[in-house]
Amino acid sequence: MKWSNKIANTIEWSGEISNREQKEKAAEFIAKRVKDGDVIGVGSGSTAFLAVVAIAKRMKDEGLSITAIPTSNEVSLTCSILGIPTTTLLQKKPDWAFDGADEVDQNNSLIKGRGGAMFAEKLVISSSPESYILVDESKLVSYLGEKFPVPVEVDPRAINLVETKLGDFKATEIKLRPAKGKDGPVITEAGNVILDVRFEKIGYDFEKEIKAIPGVIETGLFTGYDLKIVKG
């Protein structure tokens, strides 16, 4: 028996979707990639949201059987409303995955994490033999950090240590990300906080080196991954 209330049956994105035409083009590409029986890693962001909607339409129109591995509670809720079954990395390995990005440079390196889900996103991408990153032209940059800071997920007990250690990487700005709609900082699904960090220059090894700081759970840097960039 299905829930009949409004929340359980209303699908919407919070706020206006910028560059929607480009994002819908990338979303349609992903929807056409789907095959019956696929287990798909599903990332976060507005373009990924549009892709999930397009996939659900194909499932309904063609009777496809698809299982999603969501990277956040928000994505899991969207899949639930659209009738897409979900599973976890403990139960299934994805056949492929898709996600969005905040920045993509000329080497296909990324900054992700404005949605705060970079830890789960990195787990899913690393578990997938094939990963697609959906972007519009506003996400393309000449160097990482051009538009956005690097998100760093940190155990709350380590924020002072991590802030101090980030000075070794010539960080020019470190901010504890505040929540919107609640008091205090953003708390990730793993119970951690996020520092948004700007650097003079982001080195190729920063992803590994920053993560080596005690208390750092993950960073929003994705460097050296085998990714397929889909431009809308």
C-alpha positions in Angstrom: 0.0 0.0 0.0 1.4 3.4 -1.0 1.3 6.6 1.0 -1.3 9.1 -0.5 -0.1 12.2 1.3 1.3 15.3 -0.5 5.0 14.9 0.6 5.1 11.3 -0.5 3.9 12.2 -4.0 5.3 15.7 -4.8 8.6 15.9 -6.7 10.3 19.3 -6.8 13.7 21.0 -6.7 14.4 23.5 -4.0 14.7 26.8 -5.9 15.2 27.7 -9.5 17.4 25.5 -11.7 19.9 27.7 -13.6 20.9 26.9 -17.2 18.0 24.4 -17.2 18.1 23.7 -21.0 21.7 22.7 -20.9 21.2 20.5 -17.8 18.2 18.8 -19.3 20.3 17.9 -22.3 22.9 16.2 -20.1 20.1 14.5 -18.1 18.5 13.1 -21.3 21.9 11.7 -22.3 22.1 9.8 -19.0 18.6 8.6 -19.2 19.3 7.1 -22.6 22.3 5.3 -21.1 20.1 3.3 -18.8 19.6 -0.4 -19.5 17.1 -2.8 -17.8 18.6 -4.3 -14.7 21.2 -1.6 -14.1 22.4 -0.7 -10.6 23.2 3.0 -10.8 25.1 5.3 -8.4 23.1 8.5 -8.2 24.8 11.7 -7.2 23.5 15.1 -6.0 22.8 18.5 -7.5 20.2 19.9 -9.9 21.5 18.2 -13.0 21.5 14.9 -11.3 18.0 15.6 -10.1 16.8 16.2 -13.6 18.5 12.9 -14.7 16.7 11.0 -12.0 13.4 12.4 -13.2 14.2 11.4 -16.8 15.2 7.9 -15.7 12.0 7.5 -13.8 10.0 8.5 -16.9 11.8 5.8 -19.0 11.1 3.2 -16.2 7.4 4.1 -16.3 7.2 4.3 -20.1 9.2 1.2 -20.9 8.8 -1.0 -17.8 12.5 -0.9 -17.0 13.8 -2.4 -13.7 16.4 -0.1 -12.2 18.0 0.1 -8.8 19.7 3.3 -7.5 22.5 3.8 -4.9 21.8 7.3 -3.7 24.6 9.5 -2.3 22.4 11.5 0.1 19.1 11.5 1.9 17.8 14.1 -0.5 18.5 11.8 -3.5 17.0 8.8 -1.6 13.8 10.8 -1.0 13.6 11.8 -4.7 14.0 8.2 -5.8 11.3 7.1 -3.3 8.8 9.7 -4.6 9.6 8.6 -8.2 9.3 4.9 -7.4 12.9 4.1 -8.1 14.1 1.2 -5.8 17.2 2.0 -3.8 20.0 -0.1 -2.3 23.4 0.6 -0.6 27.1 -0.1 -1.4 26.9 -2.8 1.3 24.4 -4.7 -0.8 25.3 -3.9 -4.4 28.1 -2.7 -6.6 27.1 0.0 -9.1 27.3 -0.9 -12.8 27.9 2.8 -13.4 27.3 6.1 -11.8 26.5 9.8 -12.5 26.9 13.0 -10.5 27.3 16.7 -10.9 30.2 19.0 -10.1 30.9 22.5 -8.9 34.0 23.0 -11.0 35.6 20.9 -13.8 39.1 21.9 -15.0 40.8 21.1 -18.3 42.2 17.8 -16.8 38.7 16.6 -15.7 39.6 17.2 -12.1 36.7 18.4 -10.0 35.6 20.3 -7.0 32.4 18.9 -5.5 30.6 19.2 -2.2 28.4 22.3 -2.1 25.7 19.9 -1.2 27.8 18.4 1.5 27.7 14.9 0.2 31.3 14.5 -1.2 32.2 11.6 1.1 29.3 9.4 -0.1 29.8 10.7 -3.7 33.5 9.7 -3.7 32.6 6.3 -2.3 30.1 5.7 -5.1 32.4 7.0 -7.9 35.3 5.0 -6.6 33.1 1.9 -6.6 31.8 2.4 -10.1 33.6 1.0 -13.2 32.2 4.0 -15.2 31.2 7.4 -13.9 29.6 10.3 -15.7 29.9 13.9 -14.5 27.0 16.2 -15.7 27.8 19.8 -16.1 26.7 23.0 -17.9 29.2 25.6 -19.2 29.1 27.6 -15.9 31.0 24.7 -14.2 34.0 24.7 -16.6 37.0 26.5 -15.1 40.6 27.1 -16.2 41.9 26.0 -12.7 40.4 24.5 -9.6 39.3 27.0 -7.0 38.6 29.7 -9.6 35.0 30.1 -8.5 34.4 28.0 -5.4 36.3 27.0 -2.2 37.3 23.4 -1.5 34.9 21.7 1.0 36.7 19.7 3.7 34.5 17.4 5.8 35.9 17.3 9.4 35.2 15.5 12.6 33.9 18.3 14.9 36.5 17.4 17.5 39.3 18.2 15.0 38.3 21.6 13.6 41.0 23.6 15.5 43.7 21.1 14.5 42.6 20.9 10.9 42.4 24.7 10.6 45.9 25.0 11.9 47.3 22.3 9.6 45.6 23.8 6.6 48.0 26.7 7.0 50.7 24.5 5.7 48.9 24.4 2.4 48.8 28.2 2.1 45.1 28.4 2.7 44.0 32.0 2.2 40.5 31.6 3.7 38.9 29.0 6.0 35.2 29.2 6.9 33.0 26.9 8.9 30.0 26.4 6.7 26.9 27.7 8.3 23.5 26.0 8.0 20.5 27.6 6.3 17.2 27.0 8.0 18.7 26.0 11.3 21.1 27.4 13.9 24.7 26.5 13.8 27.0 24.9 11.2 26.0 22.4 8.5 26.1 18.9 9.9 26.7 16.1 7.3 24.9 12.8 7.3 27.9 11.3 8.9 27.7 13.8 11.8 30.6 16.0 10.7 31.1 19.7 9.8 32.4 21.3 6.7 35.2 23.8 6.3 35.2 25.8 3.0 38.8 26.5 2.2 40.4 28.7 -0.4 44.1 28.2 -1.4 46.6 30.3 -3.3 47.0 27.4 -5.6 45.6 23.8 -5.5 48.3 21.3 -5.9 47.7 18.0 -7.8 48.4 16.0 -4.5 46.2 18.1 -2.3 43.4 15.6 -2.2 45.6 12.9 -0.6 47.7 15.3 1.5 44.8 17.2 3.1 43.0 13.9 3.8 46.1 12.8 5.7 45.4 15.4 8.3 44.0 13.7 11.4 40.3 14.5 11.7 39.7 15.1 8.0 37.1 12.7 6.7 37.1 13.7 3.1 37.7 16.6 0.7 35.7 17.9 -2.3 38.7 17.5 -4.6 38.5 14.7 -7.2 41.9 14.5 -8.9 43.1 11.8 -11.2 39.8 9.9 -11.5 38.7 8.2 -14.8 35.6 10.3 -15.4 33.4 11.0 -18.4 32.4 14.6 -18.6 28.9 15.2 -20.1 28.4 18.8 -21.1 24.9 20.0 -21.6 
